[in-house]
């Protein structure tokens, strides 16, 4: 059925549901799992009233985010391996989560993406857009969304 499943996580309760489902599905199919956490870059534009950070501080913040992200995907890998699933744990730096997920799915030759829907409604959905919607619209492979 599936050979390699990409699961996106941010460590939230809803994404943990997607992770559990992806691990169970990978175990059932005998598929490999690629766990990914997209880590943002520190904003480089400064808004009125904002405080500009020194480059060393920006690097420290980005490094901290990367370490925390790696811990999230390492926990997914450990849980997958406990169920006999071969897994990779990746963090990717990007300002656009959906593009990073689609790129990783292609690079790692995944044949399914599993992710959570964050269920934004109303004006927040209009203003913020939906990474999930973007993945659904642009993916060339099946996408499983969990609510």
MDTraj code that builds the backbone (N, CA, C; nanometers):
import mdtraj as md
import numpy as np

residues = "UNK UNK UNK UNK UNK UNK UNK UNK UNK UNK UNK UNK UNK UNK UNK UNK UNK UNK UNK UNK UNK UNK UNK UNK UNK UNK UNK UNK UNK UNK UNK UNK UNK UNK UNK UNK UNK UNK UNK UNK UNK UNK UNK UNK UNK UNK UNK UNK UNK UNK UNK UNK UNK UNK UNK UNK UNK UNK UNK UNK UNK UNK UNK UNK UNK UNK UNK UNK UNK UNK UNK UNK UNK UNK UNK UNK UNK UNK UNK UNK UNK UNK UNK UNK UNK UNK UNK UNK UNK UNK UNK UNK UNK UNK UNK UNK UNK UNK UNK UNK UNK UNK UNK UNK UNK UNK UNK UNK UNK UNK UNK UNK UNK UNK UNK UNK UNK UNK UNK UNK UNK UNK UNK UNK UNK UNK UNK UNK UNK UNK UNK UNK UNK UNK UNK UNK UNK UNK UNK UNK UNK UNK UNK UNK UNK UNK UNK".split()
xyz = np.array([
    [0.0830, -0.1189, 0.0000],
    [0.0000, 0.0000, 0.0000],
    [0.0877, 0.1256, 0.0000],
    [0.1366, 0.1670, 0.1163],
    [0.2268, 0.2818, 0.1250],
    [0.3663, 0.2322, 0.1595],
    [0.4672, 0.2957, 0.1017],
    [0.6064, 0.2580, 0.1255],
    [0.6767, 0.3535, 0.2228],
    [0.6433, 0.4838, 0.2118],
    [0.7074, 0.5852, 0.2949],
    [0.6065, 0.6944, 0.3259],
    [0.5829, 0.7151, 0.4534],
    [0.4821, 0.8111, 0.4992],
    [0.5517, 0.9292, 0.5656],
    [0.5169, 1.0499, 0.5222],
    [0.5675, 1.1720, 0.5845],
    [0.4630, 1.2186, 0.6854],
    [0.5050, 1.2398, 0.8091],
    [0.4139, 1.2927, 0.9094],
    [0.4694, 1.4253, 0.9603],
    [0.3859, 1.5279, 0.9533],
    [0.4236, 1.6618, 0.9999],
    [0.3790, 1.6773, 1.1444],
    [0.4671, 1.7336, 1.2249],
    [0.4325, 1.7538, 1.3650],
    [0.4881, 1.8870, 1.4147],
    [0.4163, 1.9440, 1.5077],
    [0.4680, 2.0617, 1.5770],
    [0.4675, 2.0385, 1.7277],
    [0.4367, 1.9149, 1.7666],
    [0.4353, 1.8801, 1.9079],
    [0.3044, 1.9109, 1.9788],
    [0.2093, 1.9701, 1.9074],
    [0.0805, 2.0039, 1.9683],
    [-0.0036, 1.8779, 1.9902],
    [-0.1075, 1.8894, 2.0688],
    [-0.1966, 1.7772, 2.0963],
    [-0.2563, 1.7225, 1.9678],
    [-0.3010, 1.8103, 1.8798],
    [-0.3620, 1.7658, 1.7552],
    [-0.2600, 1.6977, 1.6646],
    [-0.1388, 1.7496, 1.6585],
    [-0.0392, 1.6848, 1.5736],
    [0.0055, 1.5514, 1.6333],
    [-0.0031, 1.5352, 1.7645],
    [0.0274, 1.4062, 1.8270],
    [-0.0712, 1.2998, 1.7806],
    [-0.1941, 1.3403, 1.7561],
    [-0.2940, 1.2484, 1.7020],
    [-0.2539, 1.2051, 1.5606],
    [-0.2066, 1.2979, 1.4816],
    [-0.1603, 1.2657, 1.3466],
    [-0.0397, 1.1731, 1.3532],
    [0.0517, 1.1970, 1.4461],
    [0.1704, 1.1134, 1.4623],
    [0.1305, 0.9710, 1.4984],
    [0.0404, 0.9561, 1.5957],
    [-0.0035, 0.8220, 1.6362],
    [-0.0660, 0.7481, 1.5190],
    [-0.1508, 0.8163, 1.4447],
    [-0.2156, 0.7552, 1.3290],
    [-0.1132, 0.7156, 1.2238],
    [-0.0164, 0.8029, 1.1981],
    [0.0869, 0.7746, 1.0981],
    [0.1715, 0.6539, 1.1393],
    [0.2068, 0.6464, 1.2662],
    [0.2858, 0.5324, 1.3146],
    [0.2061, 0.4038, 1.3005],
    [0.0800, 0.4059, 1.3428],
    [-0.0051, 0.2868, 1.3325],
    [-0.0211, 0.2441, 1.1868],
    [-0.0419, 0.3400, 1.0977],
    [-0.0583, 0.3095, 0.9559],
    [0.0716, 0.2541, 0.8964],
    [0.1838, 0.3129, 0.9329],
    [0.3130, 0.2640, 0.8842],
    [0.3373, 0.1208, 0.9319],
    [0.3044, 0.0931, 1.0573],
    [0.3203, -0.0426, 1.1104],
    [0.2315, -0.1405, 1.0347],
    [0.1099, -0.1004, 1.0077],
    [0.0139, -0.1853, 0.9365],
    [0.0595, -0.2143, 0.7936],
    [0.1157, -0.1130, 0.7278],
    [0.1570, -0.1254, 0.5873],
    [0.2998, -0.1749, 0.5698],
    [0.3766, -0.1759, 0.6772],
    [0.5186, -0.2074, 0.6647],
    [0.5944, -0.0939, 0.5990],
    [0.5458, 0.0278, 0.6168],
    [0.6062, 0.1459, 0.5540],
    [0.7095, 0.2099, 0.6465],
    [0.7987, 0.2875, 0.5862],
    [0.8904, 0.3713, 0.6624],
    [0.8180, 0.5001, 0.6997],
    [0.8662, 0.5665, 0.8025],
    [0.8068, 0.6918, 0.8472],
    [0.9121, 0.8018, 0.8412],
    [0.8725, 0.9165, 0.7897],
    [0.9582, 1.0349, 0.7898],
    [0.8848, 1.1398, 0.8733],
    [0.9360, 1.1657, 0.9929],
    [0.8764, 1.2657, 1.0817],
    [0.9461, 1.3980, 1.0577],
    [0.8681, 1.5032, 1.0388],
    [0.9264, 1.6340, 1.0074],
    [0.8631, 1.7432, 1.0928],
    [0.9491, 1.8333, 1.1367],
    [0.9069, 1.9543, 1.2073],
    [0.9675, 2.0715, 1.1322],
    [0.8836, 2.1621, 1.0891],
    [0.9313, 2.2813, 1.0190],
    [0.9574, 2.3890, 1.1238],
    [1.0810, 2.4358, 1.1255],
    [1.1251, 2.5356, 1.2228],
    [1.1316, 2.6707, 1.1524],
    [1.0681, 2.7725, 1.2101],
    [1.0702, 2.9042, 1.1441],
    [1.2075, 2.9694, 1.1549],
    [1.2307, 3.0611, 1.0647],
    [1.3486, 3.1462, 1.0745],
    [1.3106, 3.2672, 1.1595],
    [1.4080, 3.3254, 1.2227],
    [1.3786, 3.4440, 1.3015],
    [1.3408, 3.5577, 1.2073],
    [1.2326, 3.6289, 1.2360],
    [1.1920, 3.7383, 1.1459],
    [1.3018, 3.8436, 1.1328],
    [1.3335, 3.8787, 1.0100],
    [1.4385, 3.9760, 0.9852],
    [1.3855, 4.1169, 0.9621],
    [1.2537, 4.1289, 0.9413],
    [1.1971, 4.2630, 0.9238],
    [1.1564, 4.3156, 1.0602],
    [1.1731, 4.4427, 1.0784],
    [1.1454, 4.5022, 1.2082],
    [1.0272, 4.5976, 1.1958],
    [0.9286, 4.5727, 1.2782],
    [0.8097, 4.6557, 1.2766],
    [0.8289, 4.7743, 1.3702],
    [0.7487, 4.8733, 1.3496],
    [0.7563, 4.9918, 1.4337],
    [0.7440, 4.9512, 1.5802],
    [0.8370, 4.9975, 1.6583],
    [0.8346, 4.9659, 1.8008],
    [0.9054, 4.8361, 1.8333],
    [0.9463, 4.7598, 1.7317],
    [1.0160, 4.6340, 1.7545],
    [1.1602, 4.6590, 1.7939],
    [1.2165, 4.5627, 1.8610],
    [1.3552, 4.5739, 1.9025],
    [1.4393, 4.4849, 1.8114],
    [1.5377, 4.5436, 1.7472],
    [1.6263, 4.4666, 1.6602],
    [1.7254, 4.3880, 1.7463],
    [1.7390, 4.2608, 1.7170],
    [1.8335, 4.1785, 1.7910],
    [1.9666, 4.1732, 1.7176],
    [2.0694, 4.1530, 1.7941],
    [2.2027, 4.1354, 1.7376],
    [2.2078, 4.0016, 1.6640],
    [2.2909, 3.9908, 1.5602],
    [2.3011, 3.8655, 1.4842],
    [2.3306, 3.7427, 1.5716],
    [2.4126, 3.7593, 1.6748],
    [2.4440, 3.6464, 1.7644],
    [2.3185, 3.5984, 1.8365],
    [2.2351, 3.6933, 1.8765],
    [2.1115, 3.6576, 1.9462],
    [2.0141, 3.5882, 1.8514],
    [2.0067, 3.6334, 1.7275],
    [1.9211, 3.5692, 1.6273],
    [1.9667, 3.4245, 1.6070],
    [2.0985, 3.4036, 1.5957],
    [2.1515, 3.2684, 1.5785],
    [2.1188, 3.1815, 1.6995],
    [2.1278, 3.2392, 1.8189],
    [2.0971, 3.1640, 1.9408],
    [1.9506, 3.1214, 1.9425],
    [1.8612, 3.2131, 1.9076],
    [1.7180, 3.1826, 1.9051],
    [1.6884, 3.0753, 1.8011],
    [1.7435, 3.0902, 1.6805],
    [1.7210, 2.9904, 1.5754],
    [1.7766, 2.8543, 1.6160],
    [1.8905, 2.8523, 1.6820],
    [1.9500, 2.7272, 1.7285],
    [1.8613, 2.6614, 1.8340],
    [1.8078, 2.7417, 1.9232],
    [1.7178, 2.6891, 2.0262],
    [1.5921, 2.6294, 1.9622],
    [1.5337, 2.6999, 1.8652],
    [1.4155, 2.6481, 1.7961],
    [1.4473, 2.5165, 1.7255],
    [1.5646, 2.5087, 1.6630],
    [1.6051, 2.3869, 1.5926],
    [1.6225, 2.2701, 1.6896],
    [1.6845, 2.2957, 1.8037],
    [1.7036, 2.1910, 1.9046],
    [1.5701, 2.1422, 1.9589],
    [1.4798, 2.2351, 1.9875],
    [1.3474, 2.1966, 2.0372],
    [1.2708, 2.1180, 1.9315],
    [1.2814, 2.1599, 1.8058],
    [1.2162, 2.0884, 1.6968],
    [1.2722, 1.9489, 1.6801],
    [1.4046, 1.9356, 1.6912],
    [1.4676, 1.8039, 1.6787],
    [1.4205, 1.7115, 1.7905],
    [1.4033, 1.7651, 1.9100],
    [1.3544, 1.6835, 2.0215],
    [1.2136, 1.6298, 1.9915],
    [1.1300, 1.7111, 1.9283],
    [0.9939, 1.6685, 1.8927],
    [0.9989, 1.5524, 1.7950],
    [1.0764, 1.5645, 1.6880],
    [1.0805, 1.4572, 1.5880],
    [1.1585, 1.3352, 1.6382],
    [1.2557, 1.3553, 1.7252],
    [1.3259, 1.2412, 1.7843],
    [1.2292, 1.1567, 1.8681],
    [1.1361, 1.2217, 1.9376],
    [1.0354, 1.1491, 2.0164],
    [0.9436, 1.0684, 1.9241],
    [0.9113, 1.1246, 1.8077],
    [0.8295, 1.0513, 1.7098],
    [0.9060, 0.9292, 1.6603],
    [1.0323, 0.9491, 1.6274],
    [1.1150, 0.8376, 1.5791],
    [1.1221, 0.7276, 1.6843],
    [1.1411, 0.7645, 1.8077],
    [1.1497, 0.6664, 1.9164],
    [1.0184, 0.5889, 1.9300],
    [0.9063, 0.6587, 1.9230],
    [0.7751, 0.5930, 1.9325],
    [0.7527, 0.4992, 1.8151],
    [0.7955, 0.5410, 1.6957],
    [0.7802, 0.4573, 1.5764],
    [0.8655, 0.3316, 1.5886],
    [0.9893, 0.3484, 1.6304],
    [1.0794, 0.2341, 1.6431],
    [1.0295, 0.1349, 1.7477],
    [0.9632, 0.1861, 1.8516],
    [0.9064, 0.0984, 1.9543],
    [0.7965, 0.0091, 1.8966],
    [0.7353, 0.0517, 1.7867],
    [0.6321, -0.0281, 1.7191],
    [0.6880, -0.1020, 1.5982],
    [0.8214, -0.1032, 1.5848],
    [0.8844, -0.1760, 1.4765],
    [0.8858, -0.1035, 1.3433],
    [0.8649, 0.0276, 1.3463],
    [0.8621, 0.1075, 1.2233],
    [0.9967, 0.1775, 1.2048],
    [1.0539, 0.1610, 1.0867],
    [1.1776, 0.2324, 1.0529],
    [1.1409, 0.3793, 1.0336],
    [1.2149, 0.4699, 1.0986],
    [1.1772, 0.6114, 1.0943],
    [1.2987, 0.7021, 1.0836],
    [1.2758, 0.8167, 1.0208],
    [1.3721, 0.9259, 1.0140],
    [1.3124, 1.0437, 1.0894],
    [1.3975, 1.1253, 1.1502],
    [1.3537, 1.2439, 1.2229],
    [1.4222, 1.3654, 1.1621],
    [1.3434, 1.4552, 1.1020],
    [1.3982, 1.5708, 1.0319],
    [1.3428, 1.7019, 1.0845],
    [1.4292, 1.8025, 1.0878],
    [1.3817, 1.9394, 1.1058],
    [1.4261, 2.0168, 0.9821],
    [1.3417, 2.1082, 0.9397],
    [1.3694, 2.1894, 0.8220],
    [1.3418, 2.3344, 0.8574],
    [1.4331, 2.4244, 0.8225],
    [1.4112, 2.5672, 0.8448],
    [1.3369, 2.6248, 0.7258],
    [1.2239, 2.6878, 0.7521],
    [1.1474, 2.7509, 0.6451],
    [1.0452, 2.8457, 0.7051],
    [1.0153, 2.9495, 0.6294],
    [0.9106, 3.0422, 0.6706],
    [0.7742, 2.9997, 0.6194],
    [0.7715, 2.9059, 0.5245],
    [0.6448, 2.8586, 0.4673],
    [0.6351, 2.7083, 0.4914],
    [0.5573, 2.6712, 0.5915],
    [0.5463, 2.5327, 0.6343],
    [0.5016, 2.4420, 0.5203],
    [0.3981, 2.4815, 0.4499],
    [0.3421, 2.3948, 0.3453],
    [0.4439, 2.3660, 0.2350],
    [0.5185, 2.4658, 0.1928],
    [0.6201, 2.4442, 0.0897],
    [0.7295, 2.3489, 0.1388],
    [0.7687, 2.3645, 0.2645],
    [0.8710, 2.2766, 0.3214],
    [0.8220, 2.1322, 0.3278],
    [0.6952, 2.1137, 0.3626],
    [0.6391, 1.9781, 0.3699],
    [0.6333, 1.9141, 0.2318],
    [0.5860, 1.9898, 0.1337],
    [0.5771, 1.9364, -0.0021],
    [0.7154, 1.9026, -0.0577],
    [0.8119, 1.9870, -0.0310],
    [0.9486, 1.9635, -0.0767],
    [1.0077, 1.8388, -0.0105],
    [0.9860, 1.8239, 0.1190],
    [1.0378, 1.7075, 0.1915],
    [0.9717, 1.5787, 0.1429],
    [0.8423, 1.5837, 0.1164],
    [0.7726, 1.4651, 0.0664],
    [0.8320, 1.4206, -0.0667],
    [0.8623, 1.5163, -0.1521],
    [0.9218, 1.4844, -0.2820],
    [1.0654, 1.4332, -0.2646],
    [1.1446, 1.5038, -0.1865],
    [1.2855, 1.4681, -0.1668],
    [1.3006, 1.3273, -0.1094],
    [1.2132, 1.2903, -0.0166],
    [1.2233, 1.1604, 0.0506],
    [1.1347, 1.0535, -0.0134],
    [1.0781, 1.0865, -0.1299],
    [0.9969, 0.9933, -0.2085],
    [0.8830, 0.9319, -0.1258],
    [0.8131, 1.0181, -0.0541],
    [0.6994, 0.9732, 0.0265],
    [0.5774, 0.9540, -0.0635],
    [0.4924, 0.8604, -0.0250],
    [0.3714, 0.8373, -0.1035],
    [0.2448, 0.8675, -0.0246],
    [0.2596, 0.9272, 0.0940],
    [0.1472, 0.9745, 0.1741],
    [0.1979, 1.0817, 0.2697],
    [0.1177, 1.1862, 0.2873],
    [0.1446, 1.2890, 0.3883],
    [0.0350, 1.2790, 0.4929],
    [0.0739, 1.2750, 0.6196],
    [-0.0213, 1.2753, 0.7303],
    [0.0047, 1.4010, 0.8114],
    [-0.1019, 1.4775, 0.8357],
    [-0.0871, 1.6006, 0.9133],
    [-0.2173, 1.6359, 0.9827],
    [-0.2090, 1.7257, 1.0760],
    [-0.3270, 1.7711, 1.1493],
    [-0.3826, 1.8973, 1.0859],
    [-0.5126, 1.9143, 1.1015],
    [-0.5778, 2.0383, 1.0625],
    [-0.5912, 2.1204, 1.1892],
    [-0.5501, 2.2446, 1.1840],
    [-0.5607, 2.3262, 1.3050],
    [-0.6949, 2.3956, 1.3168],
    [-0.7805, 2.3765, 1.2201],
    [-0.9191, 2.4184, 1.2319],
    [-0.9436, 2.5650, 1.2575],
    [-0.8650, 2.6523, 1.1972],
    [-0.8937, 2.7953, 1.2127],
    [-1.0239, 2.8275, 1.1416],
    [-1.1005, 2.9186, 1.2002],
    [-1.2284, 2.9557, 1.1412],
    [-1.2374, 3.1071, 1.1274],
    [-1.3315, 3.1482, 1.0479],
    [-1.3630, 3.2899, 1.0360],
    [-1.2481, 3.3736, 0.9851],
    [-1.2306, 3.4900, 1.0467],
    [-1.1335, 3.5876, 1.0005],
    [-0.9896, 3.5358, 1.0130],
    [-0.9617, 3.4545, 1.1168],
    [-0.8266, 3.3995, 1.1319],
    [-0.7886, 3.3137, 1.0118],
    [-0.8856, 3.2353, 0.9615],
    [-0.8560, 3.1521, 0.8442],
    [-0.8287, 3.2401, 0.7229],
    [-0.9084, 3.3457, 0.7078],
    [-0.8890, 3.4355, 0.5939],
    [-0.7547, 3.5072, 0.6008],
    [-0.7213, 3.5571, 0.7186],
    [-0.5996, 3.6349, 0.7336],
    [-0.4738, 3.5482, 0.7358],
    [-0.4804, 3.4350, 0.8027],
    [-0.3634, 3.3522, 0.8204],
    [-0.3456, 3.2479, 0.7107],
    [-0.4536, 3.2178, 0.6390],
    [-0.4454, 3.1128, 0.5381],
    [-0.4394, 2.9779, 0.6053],
    [-0.4178, 2.8763, 0.5288],
    [-0.4137, 2.7431, 0.5842],
    [-0.3010, 2.6633, 0.5203],
    [-0.2043, 2.6264, 0.6014],
    [-0.0948, 2.5425, 0.5521],
    [-0.1508, 2.4089, 0.5044],
    [-0.2473, 2.3563, 0.5777],
    [-0.3099, 2.2299, 0.5399],
    [-0.3764, 2.2417, 0.4037],
    [-0.4485, 2.3493, 0.3831],
    [-0.5156, 2.3706, 0.2553],
    [-0.4147, 2.3798, 0.1415],
    [-0.3043, 2.4466, 0.1663],
    [-0.2005, 2.4593, 0.0642],
    [-0.1411, 2.3218, 0.0291],
    [-0.1152, 2.2400, 0.1312],
    [-0.0625, 2.1056, 0.1061],
    [-0.1644, 2.0246, 0.0268],
    [-0.2901, 2.0311, 0.0667],
    [-0.3957, 1.9578, -0.0047],
    [-0.4044, 2.0009, -0.1512],
    [-0.3943, 2.1284, -0.1734],
    [-0.4087, 2.1829, -0.3086],
    [-0.2914, 2.1470, -0.3988],
    [-0.1719, 2.1441, -0.3442],
    [-0.0520, 2.1296, -0.4264],
    [0.0147, 1.9934, -0.4214],
    [-0.0278, 1.9062, -0.3335],
    [0.0342, 1.7742, -0.3235],
    [0.0003, 1.6883, -0.4444],
    [0.0960, 1.6091, -0.4859],
    [0.0733, 1.5156, -0.5957],
    [0.0560, 1.3733, -0.5423],
    [0.0577, 1.3596, -0.4096],
    [0.0363, 1.2312, -0.3451],
    [-0.0799, 1.2456, -0.2466],
    [-0.1377, 1.1351, -0.1995],
    [-0.2479, 1.1449, -0.1031],
    [-0.2066, 1.2173, 0.0251],
    [-0.3037, 1.2870, 0.0839],
    [-0.2831, 1.3592, 0.2089],
    [-0.3934, 1.3179, 0.3056],
    [-0.3531, 1.2723, 0.4239],
    [-0.4472, 1.2331, 0.5288],
    [-0.4464, 1.3426, 0.6344],
    [-0.5628, 1.4052, 0.6551],
    [-0.5755, 1.5154, 0.7510],
    [-0.6545, 1.4655, 0.8718],
    [-0.6016, 1.4905, 0.9909],
    [-0.6707, 1.4510, 1.1131],
    [-0.7204, 1.5725, 1.1886],
    [-0.8395, 1.5605, 1.2419],
    [-0.9011, 1.6692, 1.3196],
    [-0.9165, 1.6265, 1.4632],
])
top = md.Topology()
chain = top.add_chain()
for i, resn in enumerate(residues, 1):
    res = top.add_residue(resn, chain, resSeq=i)
    for name in ("N", "CA", "C"):
        top.add_atom(name, md.element.get_by_symbol(name[0]), res)
traj = md.Trajectory(xyz[None], top)
